Structure formats: structure tokens, C-alpha cells
Amino acid sequence: MKKILIFLLALILCACAKTVPERNIDTKVKLLFFYISTCSECKAFQSEAIPYLEKSFGENIEIELYDLDDRQTKEIYDNVIDSLADFDESMYGMGPMYAVDTYYAKVGYTSGDEEELANDIEKAVKHQELGYELEAYRFYYKEEK
């Protein structure tokens, strides 16, 4: 009886486990993640989204973490902000913010958005229109002339 119960419990856990689809992109993408150490959304991004993206993209994603409370981060953060076409200055310094280098940046994160985030990164790299699910507080990089 014990063995059957353990087997059923293991089966339920496996069925509930989140599968992470591997993504096939031809180029390496860099994601810059700006966080505040006391921010719960930032902590959730670090514990949920980053591992999900690393599993999805494997060696084709490079993730750099920057603490917004660290003065050395300011220059990197400001360079990203200055590169965005339509950044809302009222959101300056808010976390979390992630930037998919040369494509777009987004302020905010909600647990459970990992698949949509990975979809948007894949679409950005493939120069496709991004999904509407995460469009709030999304800012695109300025087009090079």
C-alpha cells in the first residue's frame, strides 16, 4: 500500500512539474536585469524567470544582473534608458527592469509570465512582432539610422 501511495504521489508531482520548451535561435541574446534587493518582484524574477530562460535558451542567452542600489550600475542603466525610443521617465529607477539588448526593455514582472517572456525574446531575435500579453511598460530600442 505504501509503495502505491508513493508511486501515485511521484506521478502527481511529475504531472504538475512545469516543462520548459527548448528554444532554437540562431544568435546569442543578452538580457540585462536591473533589480532592487528588497523588491519581491525582482526576487521572483531571479528565482523563476532566470532559471526558466536559462533552460529555454541554453547557451544562447547571456544574463547580466545589476543592482540598482549599486552606484556602478548607474552608467549601464542610463545607457539602456538613453537607448530606448519612448521610455517613460516616471519609471526611472523602478525595478525590476530587464532589457533584451538592442530589442526592447520592460519594467515589471509577474510570476507565471516566464513562457510569454521567452516567446517575446524569441520573436524579438527573429524580428517578429512581440506578443500583447507583456506589452504594458515595454519600451523599444531606438532604430539605428
Wavefront OBJ file of the C-alpha trace (Angstrom):
o trace
v 0.000 0.000 0.000
v 2.843 2.356 0.891
v 4.548 1.734 -2.439
v 1.364 2.506 -4.352
v 0.881 5.725 -2.404
v 4.481 6.817 -3.053
v 4.123 5.919 -6.733
v 0.920 7.965 -7.043
v 2.495 10.921 -5.263
v 5.510 10.796 -7.587
v 3.212 10.583 -10.595
v 1.240 13.634 -9.438
v 4.434 15.623 -8.850
v 5.731 14.753 -12.308
v 2.440 15.739 -13.913
v 2.473 19.086 -12.102
v 6.092 19.866 -12.914
v 6.494 22.759 -15.317
v 8.056 21.684 -18.568
v 10.329 24.199 -20.206
v 10.400 24.051 -24.000
v 13.819 24.476 -25.586
v 14.009 27.389 -27.980
v 16.010 27.385 -31.155
v 17.509 30.768 -32.005
v 20.467 31.333 -34.298
v 22.144 34.052 -32.281
v 23.181 34.682 -28.709
v 20.985 37.215 -26.932
v 21.949 39.312 -23.935
v 19.437 40.130 -21.214
v 20.325 42.849 -18.718
v 18.362 42.504 -15.494
v 18.130 45.510 -13.179
v 16.829 44.806 -9.701
v 16.388 46.242 -6.222
v 17.458 43.825 -3.485
v 14.341 44.406 -1.350
v 11.877 44.116 -4.257
v 9.679 40.993 -4.195
v 9.046 41.116 -7.974
v 12.815 41.305 -8.511
v 13.391 38.281 -6.283
v 10.674 36.361 -8.133
v 12.289 37.196 -11.491
v 15.629 35.910 -10.201
v 14.198 32.674 -8.807
v 11.638 31.929 -11.545
v 12.295 33.740 -14.826
v 16.082 33.483 -14.954
v 16.201 29.686 -14.474
v 13.354 29.316 -16.984
v 15.193 31.398 -19.587
v 18.457 29.557 -18.982
v 16.673 26.229 -19.564
v 14.808 27.555 -22.614
v 17.704 29.169 -24.430
v 20.677 27.287 -23.008
v 23.951 28.765 -24.149
v 22.176 31.200 -26.485
v 21.311 33.578 -23.645
v 23.648 35.645 -21.527
v 22.066 37.182 -18.433
v 23.748 40.061 -16.616
v 22.426 41.155 -13.211
v 22.685 44.746 -11.992
v 21.705 46.024 -8.558
v 20.003 49.415 -8.937
v 21.241 50.352 -5.463
v 24.861 49.987 -6.622
v 26.341 53.262 -7.944
v 28.398 51.347 -10.514
v 25.155 50.209 -12.158
v 24.006 53.770 -12.907
v 26.085 54.222 -16.084
v 24.934 50.907 -17.568
v 21.314 51.610 -16.604
v 21.440 55.136 -18.024
v 22.909 53.831 -21.294
v 19.969 51.455 -21.642
v 17.440 54.181 -20.794
v 19.053 56.588 -23.291
v 18.855 53.878 -25.985
v 15.091 53.478 -25.624
v 12.819 55.354 -28.001
v 9.882 56.078 -25.722
v 10.916 55.449 -22.114
v 8.523 56.867 -19.516
v 10.819 58.896 -17.242
v 8.424 58.454 -14.319
v 9.589 54.825 -14.223
v 13.264 55.727 -13.886
v 14.912 53.593 -11.199
v 11.964 51.234 -10.790
v 12.622 47.546 -10.623
v 12.548 45.039 -11.866
v 13.531 46.048 -15.346
v 15.003 43.784 -17.964
v 16.411 44.727 -21.327
v 16.757 42.327 -24.215
v 19.788 44.106 -25.617
v 19.105 46.092 -28.813
v 15.459 44.930 -28.980
v 13.321 46.109 -26.057
v 13.146 46.691 -22.315
v 10.314 46.087 -19.862
v 9.621 47.380 -16.387
v 7.842 44.955 -14.060
v 7.360 41.232 -13.757
v 4.612 38.872 -12.656
v 5.251 35.274 -11.620
v 3.942 32.931 -14.278
v 4.952 35.165 -17.204
v 8.063 33.122 -17.996
v 6.711 31.441 -21.122
v 5.453 34.733 -22.582
v 8.781 36.350 -21.765
v 10.644 33.561 -23.580
v 8.203 33.859 -26.508
v 8.890 37.598 -26.755
v 12.661 37.114 -26.663
v 12.436 34.506 -29.417
v 10.193 36.763 -31.516
v 12.480 39.765 -30.996
v 15.528 37.829 -32.173
v 13.570 36.611 -35.210
v 12.373 40.193 -35.894
v 8.732 39.252 -35.404
v 6.014 41.250 -33.686
v 6.038 40.671 -29.938
v 3.019 39.328 -28.082
v 0.491 41.619 -26.453
v 0.481 39.807 -23.076
v 3.537 41.687 -21.725
v 3.173 44.930 -23.673
v 2.494 47.139 -20.633
v 5.619 49.115 -19.725
v 7.549 47.697 -22.694
v 9.892 50.130 -24.411
v 11.671 49.524 -27.709
v 15.210 50.481 -28.541
v 15.692 53.384 -30.917
v 16.183 52.330 -34.500
v 19.686 52.800 -35.824
v 19.945 55.279 -38.644
l 1 2 3 4 5 6 7 8 9 10 11 12 13 14 15 16 17 18 19 20 21 22 23 24 25 26 27 28 29 30 31 32 33 34 35 36 37 38 39 40 41 42 43 44 45 46 47 48 49 50 51 52 53 54 55 56 57 58 59 60 61 62 63 64 65 66 67 68 69 70 71 72 73 74 75 76 77 78 79 80 81 82 83 84 85 86 87 88 89 90 91 92 93 94 95 96 97 98 99 100 101 102 103 104 105 106 107 108 109 110 111 112 113 114 115 116 117 118 119 120 121 122 123 124 125 126 127 128 129 130 131 132 133 134 135 136 137 138 139 140 141 142 143 144 145
